[in-house]
Amino acid sequence: MTKYIALDFDGTLTDENHIINLDALWSATMIQRMGIDVFMVSGRTAYEMYFLAKHTGLRPFVIGENGGVAIENNPANLTKLADKTIPLEAFELIKNEISEIEELITIPRLTEVVLKRTFDINRAIKIVKENNLQVDLTDSKYSYHITEKGMNKATGFKHITDKLKIDPKDCIAIGDSATDIPLFEMCGYGITMDHAEEDVKEKADHVTEKDRAKGAIEAFEHVADKFLKKSIDDIKN
């Protein structure tokens, strides 16, 4: 049975300093060569994920901004799956009540507001609920994200599965944070790393013994063994 992977980036292909681990990336490309298509589904911009996929041999059909943006095969085919207006309004309201809130300087986002992890996110979530703001506020462990309510990695990845007529139950989600939980619930199989929070681990079908990128390498080896009955080392040469 054909399988597909929805793959997170930060905390999954990267180390504790947010630097990409080349061994983890190599393992992802080996899984692709073994016949399991790998789609990047990230909190980073779709442009970043597209160029990563394009230049490493992964599928250049990616989801960025935690589900808000899709790129299909080339940057000219970009689709906004959400709107930034409401997240911006929510940011201004929250900022009036939490002085230490600060935007993260990053590649400009089309559908979400990205914040530094410098304040109590639970306090902000309380403000969102009290004011009935139509947004979600999530923690990727790299930054906080304000997105249009109901927009998440699963709703974004559904854009891929619908377009390519893929059964989500044939998909394997690999990620490490609360932003990946919707993917675990959508896909037929979920893998997270040892450093993930307990609520993330509870939603996964398999938890690696190692954390971050080393855990991702272990995750790819687990996929090769469980679903292909092979080892990644079989195609090293």
N, C-alpha and C positions, 0 to 999 in steps of 0.2 A: 504494500500500500504506500502510495506517495505521501511523503511528509514534508512539512514546511516549518520554518522557524521564524518566530517574531522575536527579534533580538534587541534588547536594551543596550545603551552605550555606557553612560556614566555609572561607575561602580560595578560594571559588568565586564567591559573590555578595558577598563582603566584601573590604575592602582590607587593607593590612598592619596596620592598627590594629583589625581585627575589626569595622569599621563597615560596615553594608550599603551597597552602591553602588546608588543609585537608577537609574542608567542600565542596570546589569546586570539589576536586577529588572524594569525596563520591558521589556528585551529578552526576558526569560522570559515576561512576560505577552503580548507580541506573538506569540511562537511558539505560545502557547496559543490565541490568537485566530486564528492561521493553520491551526489544526486538529491540532496535535501536543500531546496531553495531557502536562502536566508534573506529576510527582509528586515531592515533596520527600522525600529519603532522607538523613537527617542523623545526626550524632553528638549533636546537641542534643536536647532533649526533644521528644516528639511534640506536646505542647501548643504549644510555640513555633512549630513548623513548621505546625501546623494553622491557627493564627491568621494566620500569614504568608500561607498559601495562601488562606484564606477571604477575607481582605481585599484580595487582589491579583488574584483571578480564576483562580488555579491550582487544580488538582484538590484538594479538601479530603479527600484520602485519602492519608495521610502515614505515613512510617516514621521513628521517632526512636530515640535511644540505640543507634545503630549496628546497627539491626535488632531491638532488643529489644521495641519497643512500636509498635503500629499504631493509628491512629485512622481510622475510616471515616465520613466525612461530618459527624460532630458528636462532641464530646468524650465524650458518653455511650456511644458505640460505641468504647471503648478495649479493645484486646486485648494482654495481656502475652504475648510470644512467648518469654520467657526468665525465669529466676529469679535473684534477687539474692543468695541465701543463700551459694552457693559463691564468687562474687566477693568478698563481705564476709569470708569465712573466709580467702581468699587474701590479701586486703589486710592482715589482722591478722598473718599469718605473715610477709609481706614487710616489714611495718613493724618487726617485731622485729629484722630484719637490716639494714635501710637506714634510718638515723636521719633522713635529710633528706626522706623521703617525706612528702607532705602532700596531703590531699584538697582539691580545688578547690571553693570555695563557689559553688554554682550552684543552679538550680532542682532540687529533690529528684529523684533518679533512682529508677525503679522496678525496674530490672533490671541496672544496672551501677554500678561505682565509678569516679568521675572524679578524676584526680590532676593536681596541678600538674606542669609539666615542669621539676622542680628536681633530678632525680636521673638516674643512668645507667639507661635503660630496659633495656639489654642485661644489666645485672647482675640486674635484677628478673626478666627472662625466664629467666635461668639458674637462679634460685631456683625459679621455677615448674616448670621441667623436672626439676630435682634432686628436688623433692618430689612430682612427678607430680600437680601441681594441675590440676584439670579446668577451666582457664580460659585465655583468650587475653588477651594484653596488647598493645595496639596504640597507635600514635602518630598522632593526627589533625592534628598540627602546631599544634593549639590547646591540646590537653591529652592526657594518657595515659588509656587506658580499660581497665578490667578487666571482661571479659564472660565469661559462661558459654561454655565451649569449644564451638566450632563455630557460635556466634552471630555473624553479621556482616551487613553491609548487603544482601548477596545473599539470605541466608536470610530476612531481613525483607521484602525487595522481592518475594520469591516469594509472600508472603502476598497482595500486591496482584495479581500476575499470575495466581495461581490463582483468586482471588475474581472477577476481571474477565475470566477466560478469555483472557488476553493471552499471545501467544507471546513469550518473552523475546528471541527473535531479531529481533523487531520493535521492540525497545527500544534507546535510545541512552543510555549512562551518561556523565554529565559530572561530573568531580570532580578533586581535586588531591592526595590523599594515599594512603598505604598502605591506609587503611580503604576506599578506593574500588576497589581492585584486584579484590575478589570481584565487584563489579558489572561491571567491564570483562570479566571472564571469563564472566559470566552473559549479558550483553546482546550483541546482534548487532553493536554498534558502540560504541566508547569514545573519549571526548575528554578530554584533560587539558591543563593550562596549563603555560607555560614554566617556572614556578618549581617544578614538581613534581620529586621525586627521580627519579633515573634508572630505578629499578626500577618506578616508576609509569608513566613514559613508555614503557618497554618493553612494557607491557601494553595501552597505548592504541593505537587505530587512527589517531588524529590528535592532534598537539600544536600548540597555538596559538603564535603568535610572541610574544604578550604574556602577562603573568602576572596572577594573581588575577582580580579582577572585570573588568578590561579584557580579559583573556584569555577570560573567560566571554562577554562581548559578542561577541568574535570567534568563539567556539564556536557561539553561537546563529545568527550570520550564516552560518557554515559549514553548519549543519544546514538552514537555509532554502534555501541554494543547492544543496546536494547532494541533499536529499531532496524538496524542494518546487519546485526550479527557480525560486525567487522570491527577492526581497530583503525583509528586514524593513522597509525604508524604503517598500515598496510600500503598506503599510497604515498609515502614520503618521497619516494623516487619516481 
